[in-house]
Amino acid sequence: MAVVVFAGAGRAYAGDAPQAYSRDAVVERLCEAKTTPMTEAIGDLLAAVAAGREDPAWGSRILAALDGRDLRCARNGPRLLKDGSAYRDPVTLQEMPAPAQPPSSPVVNLRTRAWVEMSESLLGLLGDPTGPQAASQVAVLEKQYDIVPDAALTAAVQRQKAGELRDRLQLVQSLQSLEAPSVETRVAAIRNIAGMPTARNRTALVTLAGKPDHTADPRVRAALDEALSAMDRRLQAGRLASVLFSGLSYTSILFMAALGLAVIFGLMGVINLAQGELIMIGSYATYLVQEVLRAVAPAMIDWYLPLAVPVAFAASAGVGMAMELLVIRHLYRRPLMTLLATWAISLFLVNLVQVLFGTQNLEFIIPSYLSGGTRVFADFVVTWNRLFAIVFAAAILALALLVLRRTRLGLFVRAVTQNRDMAECVGVSTRRVDLLSFAVGSGLAGLAGLALTPIYNVNPTMGTNFIVDSFLVVVLGGVGNLAGTLVAALGIGQVNVAIEPLYGAVAAKVIVLLMIILFIQFRPEGIFSVKGRR
């Protein structure tokens, strides 16, 4: 039994030297179900793959079977690999007769599982360096850098063609080199790590700083101090960018929710307390599109969000038109009655959805194009689902401005908003404009419900989380003003997201509300006001 030392990691494991490697020996030690023999076997497997003496696919197959409890081992008996309903020889992968009594599976403890996860990722990179799972496999190595064998990691770096992934693998090598015997190697590793400032990398440097035997040299100490100072500055900037991005995504949802309310409130003076439930209807319409595609066209389920856009708009707009025709039309110029009526409608819609769908959160499939994100710098990661909400809100704003500024309906809406009586005198059917405007405002709420499905929980009471903030946005921005609605949504969203981590969600709401009350004391018409309104 020889000792193989991985110099980059500064660690060693006891195992057979590469020249004594055999598949049979690897499987035999995996079947021992003990930490040391299993990690030795995995180390030998990785060394053989790195040297080109073993197929990464076989190693991935065996470790996946071990992790999935499909490797079956009998004491002094056969070793089998379960493959569905069949059994194979784990060494040759040839099919074997099914045993009368299948052997048990080796137990993988927490320490061994870390080795298995690391090795599966490393073997995946060695077998397919630029495969679809390459980024997540590199992430596993970054997390468990302290047990990655140096020889296999070097082979993975050499085979990696993607520049970003190669840089990340080289960073793993640098993390391993923090405890290298050579001072020059440690200094170079510290400087390389400083170039990718993340909280995990900073922790690695702080851990090194707490080891006097590795930082006694003044060159190491100076490099550490410089690296930590630079990383702290970039991490702080990354945290600020993350807060702004999160606030922008929340602002996007809030803006779409308030946009429809601004149209309804600004045009008709109706305080629609059911606006939050119209958002909920848009989310549930999106869920129904997903489920229909799941049953009828499973291959297209990844595209249920774009396909649900007209459905969500039509569903909420239809409910809004029914509300206007059956209830609200008879209560114009009676604000208290419309307030009570829309509140009753909101309760009816919540209970109706609870009866039809239950009270639990709905399960949405996150489309592949909205999964994950990209790291911009430090710990600031742009996630695709939040970016989708931002881009979608920008598109809705552009479309709303186009309708209001360039269409006949928009001209009538602006006329009725400014002076309803005069618009009637010149032949504008205010009843028809009210109906269409209420439908459009309700449909915009439905689109807000669609946009929030990849981000927030969807349940029958979700509308209550947005209705108060939506009214605050409309009042603060100036009733019926799109620019004011946008500015107010940006302000409320960003302030709320910035305060919440410091004081909690409830305190953030209270602080934002107090700030708005103080602002309205000095400017009751809001940020922008529409001149000549009614």
Salt bridges, closest charged atoms under 4 A:
ASP16 OD2 - ARG29 NH2 3.58
ASP24 OD1 - ARG79 NH2 2.54
GLU40 OE1 - ARG29 NH1 3.85
ASP44 OD2 - ARG29 NH2 2.79
GLU54 OE1 - ARG23 NH2 2.90
ASP67 OD1 - ARG113 NH1 2.44
ASP83 OD2 - ARG61 NH2 3.31
ASP83 OD2 - ARG88 NE 2.87
GLU142 OE2 - ARG168 NE 2.98
GLU142 OE1 - ARG200 NH2 3.58
GLU179 OE2 - LYS211 NZ 2.48
GLU184 OE2 - ARG219 NH1 3.19
ASP213 OD1 - HIS214 ND1 3.29
ASP217 OD1 - ARG219 NE 3.09
ASP225 OD1 - ARG221 NH1 3.96
ASP232 OD1 - ARG202 NE 2.49
GLU291 OE2 - ARG294 NH2 3.08
GLU324 OE1 - ARG329 NH2 3.25
ASP379 OD1 - ARG375 NH1 3.37
ASP434 OD2 - ARG420 NH1 2.97
ASP469 OD2 - LYS509 NZ 2.47
GLU525 OE2 - ARG523 NH1 3.32
